[in-house]
Amino acid sequence: MPPELHGELAQAAEREGTSLNGYIIARLGEAVGHPAANGSGSAPQGLSSVTLRRLLIANVATVALASLAAVVILLLAWLG
């Protein structure tokens, strides 16, 4: 495999949050009309693990901000 192709495939696999091998197997399967098999090491259908991780971080940040706002409102109500 040419090094340039390997590098591009590795980057694509990383973006999808899967291994290079899993990514290649999924793409080859798609090319011949086979759906990705569950547990084959390919990226799960739907959201990638990178996207899920980012959403989880955003969720934690949102809950933390909402908690902080609730504490501030309670303090203002208690003091006012």
PDB file of N, CA, C and O in Angstrom:
ATOM      1  N   MET A   1       0.858  -1.173   0.000  1.00  0.00           N
ATOM      2  CA  MET A   1       0.000   0.000   0.000  1.00  0.00           C
ATOM      3  C   MET A   1       0.903   1.235   0.000  1.00  0.00           C
ATOM      4  O   MET A   1       1.840   1.318   0.794  1.00  0.00           O
ATOM      5  N   PRO A   2       0.624   2.189  -0.884  1.00  0.00           N
ATOM      6  CA  PRO A   2       1.429   3.416  -0.902  1.00  0.00           C
ATOM      7  C   PRO A   2       1.318   4.162   0.437  1.00  0.00           C
ATOM      8  O   PRO A   2       0.236   4.223   1.022  1.00  0.00           O
ATOM      9  N   PRO A   3       2.425   4.724   0.917  1.00  0.00           N
ATOM     10  CA  PRO A   3       2.409   5.431   2.202  1.00  0.00           C
ATOM     11  C   PRO A   3       1.373   6.563   2.258  1.00  0.00           C
ATOM     12  O   PRO A   3       0.769   6.801   3.304  1.00  0.00           O
ATOM     13  N   GLU A   4       1.172   7.257   1.137  1.00  0.00           N
ATOM     14  CA  GLU A   4       0.208   8.359   1.128  1.00  0.00           C
ATOM     15  C   GLU A   4      -1.212   7.843   1.374  1.00  0.00           C
ATOM     16  O   GLU A   4      -1.974   8.439   2.134  1.00  0.00           O
ATOM     17  N   LEU A   5      -1.557   6.733   0.725  1.00  0.00           N
ATOM     18  CA  LEU A   5      -2.876   6.135   0.903  1.00  0.00           C
ATOM     19  C   LEU A   5      -3.052   5.640   2.333  1.00  0.00           C
ATOM     20  O   LEU A   5      -4.108   5.828   2.937  1.00  0.00           O
ATOM     21  N   HIS A   6      -2.022   5.015   2.865  1.00  0.00           N
ATOM     22  CA  HIS A   6      -2.070   4.535   4.245  1.00  0.00           C
ATOM     23  C   HIS A   6      -2.334   5.693   5.198  1.00  0.00           C
ATOM     24  O   HIS A   6      -3.157   5.582   6.106  1.00  0.00           O
ATOM     25  N   GLY A   7      -1.635   6.802   4.989  1.00  0.00           N
ATOM     26  CA  GLY A   7      -1.815   7.975   5.848  1.00  0.00           C
ATOM     27  C   GLY A   7      -3.230   8.538   5.770  1.00  0.00           C
ATOM     28  O   GLY A   7      -3.823   8.883   6.792  1.00  0.00           O
ATOM     29  N   GLU A   8      -3.765   8.627   4.561  1.00  0.00           N
ATOM     30  CA  GLU A   8      -5.126   9.150   4.395  1.00  0.00           C
ATOM     31  C   GLU A   8      -6.156   8.227   5.042  1.00  0.00           C
ATOM     32  O   GLU A   8      -7.096   8.688   5.688  1.00  0.00           O
ATOM     33  N   LEU A   9      -5.968   6.911   4.861  1.00  0.00           N
ATOM     34  CA  LEU A   9      -6.889   5.957   5.477  1.00  0.00           C
ATOM     35  C   LEU A   9      -6.801   6.006   7.005  1.00  0.00           C
ATOM     36  O   LEU A   9      -7.820   5.919   7.692  1.00  0.00           O
ATOM     37  N   ALA A  10      -5.595   6.145   7.528  1.00  0.00           N
ATOM     38  CA  ALA A  10      -5.414   6.233   8.980  1.00  0.00           C
ATOM     39  C   ALA A  10      -6.111   7.471   9.538  1.00  0.00           C
ATOM     40  O   ALA A  10      -6.728   7.409  10.602  1.00  0.00           O
ATOM     41  N   GLN A  11      -6.017   8.581   8.836  1.00  0.00           N
ATOM     42  CA  GLN A  11      -6.686   9.806   9.282  1.00  0.00           C
ATOM     43  C   GLN A  11      -8.203   9.654   9.234  1.00  0.00           C
ATOM     44  O   GLN A  11      -8.900  10.097  10.147  1.00  0.00           O
ATOM     45  N   ALA A  12      -8.712   9.036   8.186  1.00  0.00           N
ATOM     46  CA  ALA A  12     -10.154   8.818   8.066  1.00  0.00           C
ATOM     47  C   ALA A  12     -10.650   7.902   9.181  1.00  0.00           C
ATOM     48  O   ALA A  12     -11.713   8.140   9.754  1.00  0.00           O
ATOM     49  N   ALA A  13      -9.888   6.862   9.489  1.00  0.00           N
ATOM     50  CA  ALA A  13     -10.267   5.946  10.570  1.00  0.00           C
ATOM     51  C   ALA A  13     -10.278   6.676  11.908  1.00  0.00           C
ATOM     52  O   ALA A  13     -11.169   6.453  12.728  1.00  0.00           O
ATOM     53  N   GLU A  14      -9.308   7.536  12.131  1.00  0.00           N
ATOM     54  CA  GLU A  14      -9.250   8.297  13.380  1.00  0.00           C
ATOM     55  C   GLU A  14     -10.444   9.236  13.495  1.00  0.00           C
ATOM     56  O   GLU A  14     -11.024   9.373  14.573  1.00  0.00           O
ATOM     57  N   ARG A  15     -10.816   9.882  12.397  1.00  0.00           N
ATOM     58  CA  ARG A  15     -11.982  10.771  12.419  1.00  0.00           C
ATOM     59  C   ARG A  15     -13.250  10.014  12.793  1.00  0.00           C
ATOM     60  O   ARG A  15     -14.120  10.554  13.475  1.00  0.00           O
ATOM     61  N   GLU A  16     -13.355   8.765  12.348  1.00  0.00           N
ATOM     62  CA  GLU A  16     -14.531   7.950  12.647  1.00  0.00           C
ATOM     63  C   GLU A  16     -14.411   7.237  13.983  1.00  0.00           C
ATOM     64  O   GLU A  16     -15.355   6.584  14.427  1.00  0.00           O
ATOM     65  N   GLY A  17     -13.255   7.358  14.624  1.00  0.00           N
ATOM     66  CA  GLY A  17     -13.078   6.740  15.929  1.00  0.00           C
ATOM     67  C   GLY A  17     -12.981   5.227  15.872  1.00  0.00           C
ATOM     68  O   GLY A  17     -13.462   4.542  16.775  1.00  0.00           O
ATOM     69  N   THR A  18     -12.370   4.700  14.833  1.00  0.00           N
ATOM     70  CA  THR A  18     -12.224   3.257  14.692  1.00  0.00           C
ATOM     71  C   THR A  18     -10.789   2.927  14.323  1.00  0.00           C
ATOM     72  O   THR A  18      -9.992   3.818  14.030  1.00  0.00           O
ATOM     73  N   SER A  19     -10.467   1.646  14.341  1.00  0.00           N
ATOM     74  CA  SER A  19      -9.116   1.234  13.953  1.00  0.00           C
ATOM     75  C   SER A  19      -8.971   1.314  12.438  1.00  0.00           C
ATOM     76  O   SER A  19      -9.956   1.328  11.701  1.00  0.00           O
ATOM     77  N   LEU A  20      -7.724   1.364  11.996  1.00  0.00           N
ATOM     78  CA  LEU A  20      -7.465   1.389  10.560  1.00  0.00           C
ATOM     79  C   LEU A  20      -7.991   0.117   9.912  1.00  0.00           C
ATOM     80  O   LEU A  20      -8.607   0.168   8.848  1.00  0.00           O
ATOM     81  N   ASN A  21      -7.751  -1.023  10.550  1.00  0.00           N
ATOM     82  CA  ASN A  21      -8.222  -2.290  10.012  1.00  0.00           C
ATOM     83  C   ASN A  21      -9.750  -2.305   9.919  1.00  0.00           C
ATOM     84  O   ASN A  21     -10.306  -2.706   8.896  1.00  0.00           O
ATOM     85  N   GLY A  22     -10.424  -1.872  10.977  1.00  0.00           N
ATOM     86  CA  GLY A  22     -11.892  -1.834  10.969  1.00  0.00           C
ATOM     87  C   GLY A  22     -12.431  -0.901   9.903  1.00  0.00           C
ATOM     88  O   GLY A  22     -13.433  -1.197   9.252  1.00  0.00           O
ATOM     89  N   TYR A  23     -11.760   0.227   9.730  1.00  0.00           N
ATOM     90  CA  TYR A  23     -12.181   1.194   8.720  1.00  0.00           C
ATOM     91  C   TYR A  23     -12.051   0.596   7.314  1.00  0.00           C
ATOM     92  O   TYR A  23     -12.965   0.712   6.497  1.00  0.00           O
ATOM     93  N   ILE A  24     -10.918  -0.038   7.043  1.00  0.00           N
ATOM     94  CA  ILE A  24     -10.694  -0.630   5.715  1.00  0.00           C
ATOM     95  C   ILE A  24     -11.698  -1.747   5.448  1.00  0.00           C
ATOM     96  O   ILE A  24     -12.240  -1.846   4.347  1.00  0.00           O
ATOM     97  N   ILE A  25     -11.947  -2.588   6.452  1.00  0.00           N
ATOM     98  CA  ILE A  25     -12.912  -3.682   6.284  1.00  0.00           C
ATOM     99  C   ILE A  25     -14.301  -3.123   5.986  1.00  0.00           C
ATOM    100  O   ILE A  25     -15.001  -3.636   5.113  1.00  0.00           O
ATOM    101  N   ALA A  26     -14.703  -2.078   6.704  1.00  0.00           N
ATOM    102  CA  ALA A  26     -16.026  -1.477   6.475  1.00  0.00           C
ATOM    103  C   ALA A  26     -16.127  -0.889   5.069  1.00  0.00           C
ATOM    104  O   ALA A  26     -17.137  -1.082   4.392  1.00  0.00           O
ATOM    105  N   ARG A  27     -15.085  -0.168   4.619  1.00  0.00           N
ATOM    106  CA  ARG A  27     -15.123   0.432   3.286  1.00  0.00           C
ATOM    107  C   ARG A  27     -15.120  -0.634   2.204  1.00  0.00           C
ATOM    108  O   ARG A  27     -15.843  -0.500   1.217  1.00  0.00           O
ATOM    109  N   LEU A  28     -14.331  -1.684   2.357  1.00  0.00           N
ATOM    110  CA  LEU A  28     -14.320  -2.757   1.364  1.00  0.00           C
ATOM    111  C   LEU A  28     -15.667  -3.465   1.326  1.00  0.00           C
ATOM    112  O   LEU A  28     -16.157  -3.808   0.251  1.00  0.00           O
ATOM    113  N   GLY A  29     -16.261  -3.685   2.478  1.00  0.00           N
ATOM    114  CA  GLY A  29     -17.580  -4.307   2.533  1.00  0.00           C
ATOM    115  C   GLY A  29     -18.630  -3.466   1.828  1.00  0.00           C
ATOM    116  O   GLY A  29     -19.473  -3.992   1.102  1.00  0.00           O
ATOM    117  N   GLU A  30     -18.575  -2.154   2.047  1.00  0.00           N
ATOM    118  CA  GLU A  30     -19.511  -1.247   1.361  1.00  0.00           C
ATOM    119  C   GLU A  30     -19.311  -1.295  -0.151  1.00  0.00           C
ATOM    120  O   GLU A  30     -20.273  -1.227  -0.916  1.00  0.00           O
ATOM    121  N   ALA A  31     -18.067  -1.412  -0.568  1.00  0.00           N
ATOM    122  CA  ALA A  31     -17.767  -1.409  -2.002  1.00  0.00           C
ATOM    123  C   ALA A  31     -18.380  -2.602  -2.724  1.00  0.00           C
ATOM    124  O   ALA A  31     -18.715  -2.516  -3.905  1.00  0.00           O
ATOM    125  N   VAL A  32     -18.526  -3.720  -2.009  1.00  0.00           N
ATOM    126  CA  VAL A  32     -19.103  -4.907  -2.647  1.00  0.00           C
ATOM    127  C   VAL A  32     -20.528  -5.175  -2.178  1.00  0.00           C
ATOM    128  O   VAL A  32     -21.089  -6.231  -2.469  1.00  0.00           O
ATOM    129  N   GLY A  33     -21.119  -4.223  -1.452  1.00  0.00           N
ATOM    130  CA  GLY A  33     -22.523  -4.330  -1.077  1.00  0.00           C
ATOM    131  C   GLY A  33     -22.817  -5.108   0.189  1.00  0.00           C
ATOM    132  O   GLY A  33     -23.957  -5.517   0.410  1.00  0.00           O
ATOM    133  N   HIS A  34     -21.808  -5.321   1.029  1.00  0.00           N
ATOM    134  CA  HIS A  34     -22.035  -6.013   2.296  1.00  0.00           C
ATOM    135  C   HIS A  34     -22.188  -4.988   3.410  1.00  0.00           C
ATOM    136  O   HIS A  34     -21.350  -4.096   3.549  1.00  0.00           O
ATOM    137  N   PRO A  35     -23.254  -5.104   4.210  1.00  0.00           N
ATOM    138  CA  PRO A  35     -23.380  -4.195   5.358  1.00  0.00           C
ATOM    139  C   PRO A  35     -22.315  -4.526   6.396  1.00  0.00           C
ATOM    140  O   PRO A  35     -21.828  -5.655   6.458  1.00  0.00           O
ATOM    141  N   ALA A  36     -21.961  -3.548   7.199  1.00  0.00           N
ATOM    142  CA  ALA A  36     -20.957  -3.766   8.238  1.00  0.00           C
ATOM    143  C   ALA A  36     -21.504  -4.739   9.268  1.00  0.00           C
ATOM    144  O   ALA A  36     -22.622  -4.575   9.756  1.00  0.00           O
ATOM    145  N   ALA A  37     -20.712  -5.753   9.596  1.00  0.00           N
ATOM    146  CA  ALA A  37     -21.127  -6.742  10.597  1.00  0.00           C
ATOM    147  C   ALA A  37     -20.895  -6.180  11.982  1.00  0.00           C
ATOM    148  O   ALA A  37     -19.902  -5.491  12.216  1.00  0.00           O
ATOM    149  N   ASN A  38     -21.804  -6.470  12.908  1.00  0.00           N
ATOM    150  CA  ASN A  38     -21.636  -6.024  14.292  1.00  0.00           C
ATOM    151  C   ASN A  38     -20.457  -6.737  14.924  1.00  0.00           C
ATOM    152  O   ASN A  38     -20.276  -7.943  14.752  1.00  0.00           O
ATOM    153  N   GLY A  39     -19.650  -5.970  15.665  1.00  0.00           N
ATOM    154  CA  GLY A  39     -18.505  -6.550  16.334  1.00  0.00           C
ATOM    155  C   GLY A  39     -17.330  -6.824  15.435  1.00  0.00           C
ATOM    156  O   GLY A  39     -16.398  -7.511  15.854  1.00  0.00           O
ATOM    157  N   SER A  40     -17.328  -6.325  14.224  1.00  0.00           N
ATOM    158  CA  SER A  40     -16.226  -6.607  13.306  1.00  0.00           C
ATOM    159  C   SER A  40     -15.058  -5.652  13.480  1.00  0.00           C
ATOM    160  O   SER A  40     -14.054  -5.762  12.776  1.00  0.00           O
ATOM    161  N   GLY A  41     -15.183  -4.705  14.421  1.00  0.00           N
ATOM    162  CA  GLY A  41     -14.119  -3.746  14.616  1.00  0.00           C
ATOM    163  C   GLY A  41     -14.331  -2.470  13.830  1.00  0.00           C
ATOM    164  O   GLY A  41     -13.527  -1.543  13.922  1.00  0.00           O
ATOM    165  N   SER A  42     -15.401  -2.411  13.060  1.00  0.00           N
ATOM    166  CA  SER A  42     -15.667  -1.192  12.314  1.00  0.00           C
ATOM    167  C   SER A  42     -16.455  -0.227  13.187  1.00  0.00           C
ATOM    168  O   SER A  42     -16.957  -0.598  14.248  1.00  0.00           O
ATOM    169  N   ALA A  43     -16.557   1.004  12.732  1.00  0.00           N
ATOM    170  CA  ALA A  43     -17.279   2.009  13.494  1.00  0.00           C
ATOM    171  C   ALA A  43     -18.743   1.636  13.591  1.00  0.00           C
ATOM    172  O   ALA A  43     -19.311   1.116  12.630  1.00  0.00           O
ATOM    173  N   PRO A  44     -19.373   1.892  14.745  1.00  0.00           N
ATOM    174  CA  PRO A  44     -20.784   1.575  14.884  1.00  0.00           C
ATOM    175  C   PRO A  44     -21.628   2.457  13.979  1.00  0.00           C
ATOM    176  O   PRO A  44     -21.232   3.569  13.629  1.00  0.00           O
ATOM    177  N   GLN A  45     -22.792   1.948  13.607  1.00  0.00           N
ATOM    178  CA  GLN A  45     -23.692   2.750  12.786  1.00  0.00           C
ATOM    179  C   GLN A  45     -24.135   3.959  13.598  1.00  0.00           C
ATOM    180  O   GLN A  45     -24.356   3.844  14.803  1.00  0.00           O
ATOM    181  N   GLY A  46     -24.266   5.097  12.968  1.00  0.00           N
ATOM    182  CA  GLY A  46     -24.690   6.303  13.675  1.00  0.00           C
ATOM    183  C   GLY A  46     -23.494   7.161  14.012  1.00  0.00           C
ATOM    184  O   GLY A  46     -22.665   7.455  13.150  1.00  0.00           O
ATOM    185  N   LEU A  47     -23.406   7.566  15.277  1.00  0.00           N
ATOM    186  CA  LEU A  47     -22.372   8.491  15.708  1.00  0.00           C
ATOM    187  C   LEU A  47     -21.060   7.774  15.985  1.00  0.00           C
ATOM    188  O   LEU A  47     -21.050   6.660  16.508  1.00  0.00           O
ATOM    189  N   SER A  48     -19.957   8.415  15.632  1.00  0.00           N
ATOM    190  CA  SER A  48     -18.641   7.843  15.915  1.00  0.00           C
ATOM    191  C   SER A  48     -18.306   8.049  17.388  1.00  0.00           C
ATOM    192  O   SER A  48     -18.948   8.848  18.070  1.00  0.00           O
ATOM    193  N   SER A  49     -17.308   7.332  17.871  1.00  0.00           N
ATOM    194  CA  SER A  49     -16.920   7.468  19.275  1.00  0.00           C
ATOM    195  C   SER A  49     -16.374   8.866  19.561  1.00  0.00           C
ATOM    196  O   SER A  49     -16.530   9.373  20.672  1.00  0.00           O
ATOM    197  N   VAL A  50     -15.738   9.490  18.576  1.00  0.00           N
ATOM    198  CA  VAL A  50     -15.241  10.859  18.771  1.00  0.00           C
ATOM    199  C   VAL A  50     -16.413  11.815  18.971  1.00  0.00           C
ATOM    200  O   VAL A  50     -16.377  12.671  19.854  1.00  0.00           O
ATOM    201  N   THR A  51     -17.450  11.668  18.151  1.00  0.00           N
ATOM    202  CA  THR A  51     -18.634  12.521  18.286  1.00  0.00           C
ATOM    203  C   THR A  51     -19.322  12.266  19.612  1.00  0.00           C
ATOM    204  O   THR A  51     -19.742  13.210  20.282  1.00  0.00           O
ATOM    205  N   LEU A  52     -19.443  11.006  20.000  1.00  0.00           N
ATOM    206  CA  LEU A  52     -20.066  10.685  21.283  1.00  0.00           C
ATOM    207  C   LEU A  52     -19.279  11.281  22.448  1.00  0.00           C
ATOM    208  O   LEU A  52     -19.865  11.789  23.404  1.00  0.00           O
ATOM    209  N   ARG A  53     -17.952  11.218  22.365  1.00  0.00           N
ATOM    210  CA  ARG A  53     -17.116  11.799  23.423  1.00  0.00           C
ATOM    211  C   ARG A  53     -17.332  13.303  23.502  1.00  0.00           C
ATOM    212  O   ARG A  53     -17.449  13.855  24.596  1.00  0.00           O
ATOM    213  N   ARG A  54     -17.386  13.968  22.362  1.00  0.00           N
ATOM    214  CA  ARG A  54     -17.607  15.422  22.357  1.00  0.00           C
ATOM    215  C   ARG A  54     -18.979  15.776  22.917  1.00  0.00           C
ATOM    216  O   ARG A  54     -19.121  16.749  23.657  1.00  0.00           O
ATOM    217  N   LEU A  55     -19.987  14.985  22.561  1.00  0.00           N
ATOM    218  CA  LEU A  55     -21.321  15.231  23.095  1.00  0.00           C
ATOM    219  C   LEU A  55     -21.380  15.014  24.601  1.00  0.00           C
ATOM    220  O   LEU A  55     -22.058  15.758  25.309  1.00  0.00           O
ATOM    221  N   LEU A  56     -20.681  14.009  25.091  1.00  0.00           N
ATOM    222  CA  LEU A  56     -20.632  13.754  26.522  1.00  0.00           C
ATOM    223  C   LEU A  56     -19.972  14.914  27.260  1.00  0.00           C
ATOM    224  O   LEU A  56     -20.455  15.332  28.312  1.00  0.00           O
ATOM    225  N   ILE A  57     -18.887  15.428  26.726  1.00  0.00           N
ATOM    226  CA  ILE A  57     -18.202  16.576  27.336  1.00  0.00           C
ATOM    227  C   ILE A  57     -19.119  17.795  27.339  1.00  0.00           C
ATOM    228  O   ILE A  57     -19.188  18.518  28.333  1.00  0.00           O
ATOM    229  N   ALA A  58     -19.826  18.029  26.228  1.00  0.00           N
ATOM    230  CA  ALA A  58     -20.756  19.160  26.169  1.00  0.00           C
ATOM    231  C   ALA A  58     -21.880  18.983  27.182  1.00  0.00           C
ATOM    232  O   ALA A  58     -22.313  19.955  27.802  1.00  0.00           O
ATOM    233  N   ASN A  59     -22.354  17.758  27.355  1.00  0.00           N
ATOM    234  CA  ASN A  59     -23.410  17.489  28.316  1.00  0.00           C
ATOM    235  C   ASN A  59     -22.930  17.758  29.747  1.00  0.00           C
ATOM    236  O   ASN A  59     -23.647  18.373  30.537  1.00  0.00           O
ATOM    237  N   VAL A  60     -21.733  17.304  30.077  1.00  0.00           N
ATOM    238  CA  VAL A  60     -21.188  17.534  31.418  1.00  0.00           C
ATOM    239  C   VAL A  60     -21.029  19.036  31.666  1.00  0.00           C
ATOM    240  O   VAL A  60     -21.353  19.523  32.749  1.00  0.00           O
ATOM    241  N   ALA A  61     -20.542  19.757  30.685  1.00  0.00           N
ATOM    242  CA  ALA A  61     -20.379  21.210  30.842  1.00  0.00           C
ATOM    243  C   ALA A  61     -21.723  21.897  31.032  1.00  0.00           C
ATOM    244  O   ALA A  61     -21.838  22.809  31.851  1.00  0.00           O
ATOM    245  N   THR A  62     -22.734  21.477  30.292  1.00  0.00           N
ATOM    246  CA  THR A  62     -24.069  22.067  30.426  1.00  0.00           C
ATOM    247  C   THR A  62     -24.658  21.799  31.801  1.00  0.00           C
ATOM    248  O   THR A  62     -25.232  22.700  32.413  1.00  0.00           O
ATOM    249  N   VAL A  63     -24.526  20.584  32.290  1.00  0.00           N
ATOM    250  CA  VAL A  63     -25.045  20.245  33.616  1.00  0.00           C
ATOM    251  C   VAL A  63     -24.302  21.031  34.684  1.00  0.00           C
ATOM    252  O   VAL A  63     -24.919  21.502  35.639  1.00  0.00           O
ATOM    253  N   ALA A  64     -22.989  21.181  34.542  1.00  0.00           N
ATOM    254  CA  ALA A  64     -22.210  21.951  35.513  1.00  0.00           C
ATOM    255  C   ALA A  64     -22.652  23.406  35.540  1.00  0.00           C
ATOM    256  O   ALA A  64     -22.801  23.984  36.616  1.00  0.00           O
ATOM    257  N   LEU A  65     -22.864  24.003  34.376  1.00  0.00           N
ATOM    258  CA  LEU A  65     -23.327  25.396  34.325  1.00  0.00           C
ATOM    259  C   LEU A  65     -24.731  25.549  34.908  1.00  0.00           C
ATOM    260  O   LEU A  65     -25.008  26.518  35.616  1.00  0.00           O
ATOM    261  N   ALA A  66     -25.611  24.603  34.616  1.00  0.00           N
ATOM    262  CA  ALA A  66     -26.960  24.655  35.170  1.00  0.00           C
ATOM    263  C   ALA A  66     -26.924  24.511  36.686  1.00  0.00           C
ATOM    264  O   ALA A  66     -27.690  25.172  37.387  1.00  0.00           O
ATOM    265  N   SER A  67     -26.053  23.662  37.196  1.00  0.00           N
ATOM    266  CA  SER A  67     -25.917  23.495  38.647  1.00  0.00           C
ATOM    267  C   SER A  67     -25.407  24.767  39.290  1.00  0.00           C
ATOM    268  O   SER A  67     -25.902  25.180  40.339  1.00  0.00           O
ATOM    269  N   LEU A  68     -24.433  25.384  38.674  1.00  0.00           N
ATOM    270  CA  LEU A  68     -23.894  26.639  39.191  1.00  0.00           C
ATOM    271  C   LEU A  68     -24.967  27.720  39.194  1.00  0.00           C
ATOM    272  O   LEU A  68     -25.095  28.462  40.168  1.00  0.00           O
ATOM    273  N   ALA A  69     -25.733  27.814  38.123  1.00  0.00           N
ATOM    274  CA  ALA A  69     -26.816  28.800  38.061  1.00  0.00           C
ATOM    275  C   ALA A  69     -27.857  28.530  39.145  1.00  0.00           C
ATOM    276  O   ALA A  69     -28.368  29.473  39.749  1.00  0.00           O
ATOM    277  N   ALA A  70     -28.178  27.270  39.402  1.00  0.00           N
ATOM    278  CA  ALA A  70     -29.154  26.932  40.435  1.00  0.00           C
ATOM    279  C   ALA A  70     -28.649  27.337  41.815  1.00  0.00           C
ATOM    280  O   ALA A  70     -29.416  27.846  42.632  1.00  0.00           O
ATOM    281  N   VAL A  71     -27.371  27.116  42.077  1.00  0.00           N
ATOM    282  CA  VAL A  71     -26.800  27.501  43.372  1.00  0.00           C
ATOM    283  C   VAL A  71     -26.838  29.015  43.535  1.00  0.00           C
ATOM    284  O   VAL A  71     -27.178  29.517  44.606  1.00  0.00           O
ATOM    285  N   VAL A  72     -26.494  29.739  42.486  1.00  0.00           N
ATOM    286  CA  VAL A  72     -26.521  31.208  42.544  1.00  0.00           C
ATOM    287  C   VAL A  72     -27.941  31.701  42.803  1.00  0.00           C
ATOM    288  O   VAL A  72     -28.143  32.590  43.630  1.00  0.00           O
ATOM    289  N   ILE A  73     -28.917  31.138  42.112  1.00  0.00           N
ATOM    290  CA  ILE A  73     -30.317  31.544  42.309  1.00  0.00           C
ATOM    291  C   ILE A  73     -30.767  31.236  43.730  1.00  0.00           C
ATOM    292  O   ILE A  73     -31.453  32.052  44.345  1.00  0.00           O
ATOM    293  N   LEU A  74     -30.399  30.085  44.259  1.00  0.00           N
ATOM    294  CA  LEU A  74     -30.758  29.742  45.642  1.00  0.00           C
ATOM    295  C   LEU A  74     -30.119  30.694  46.638  1.00  0.00           C
ATOM    296  O   LEU A  74     -30.761  31.116  47.600  1.00  0.00           O
ATOM    297  N   LEU A  75     -28.850  31.034  46.409  1.00  0.00           N
ATOM    298  CA  LEU A  75     -28.187  31.978  47.303  1.00  0.00           C
ATOM    299  C   LEU A  75     -28.837  33.355  47.251  1.00  0.00           C
ATOM    300  O   LEU A  75     -29.029  33.987  48.290  1.00  0.00           O
ATOM    301  N   LEU A  76     -29.176  33.826  46.055  1.00  0.00           N
ATOM    302  CA  LEU A  76     -29.841  35.120  45.923  1.00  0.00           C
ATOM    303  C   LEU A  76     -31.208  35.112  46.604  1.00  0.00           C
ATOM    304  O   LEU A  76     -31.588  36.094  47.242  1.00  0.00           O
ATOM    305  N   ALA A  77     -31.937  34.028  46.473  1.00  0.00           N
ATOM    306  CA  ALA A  77     -33.241  33.930  47.121  1.00  0.00           C
ATOM    307  C   ALA A  77     -33.095  33.877  48.632  1.00  0.00           C
ATOM    308  O   ALA A  77     -33.895  34.474  49.352  1.00  0.00           O
ATOM    309  N   TRP A  78     -32.098  33.179  49.115  1.00  0.00           N
ATOM    310  CA  TRP A  78     -31.888  33.037  50.546  1.00  0.00           C
ATOM    311  C   TRP A  78     -31.428  34.352  51.175  1.00  0.00           C
ATOM    312  O   TRP A  78     -31.846  34.696  52.280  1.00  0.00           O
ATOM    313  N   LEU A  79     -30.561  35.088  50.461  1.00  0.00           N
ATOM    314  CA  LEU A  79     -30.031  36.341  50.983  1.00  0.00           C
ATOM    315  C   LEU A  79     -30.960  37.530  50.743  1.00  0.00           C
ATOM    316  O   LEU A  79     -30.895  38.528  51.461  1.00  0.00           O
ATOM    317  N   GLY A  80     -31.810  37.425  49.747  1.00  0.00           N
ATOM    318  CA  GLY A  80     -32.643  38.547  49.366  1.00  0.00           C
ATOM    319  C   GLY A  80     -33.975  38.445  49.966  1.00  0.00           C
ATOM    320  O   GLY A  80     -34.818  39.315  49.749  1.00  0.00           O
TER     321      GLY A  80
END
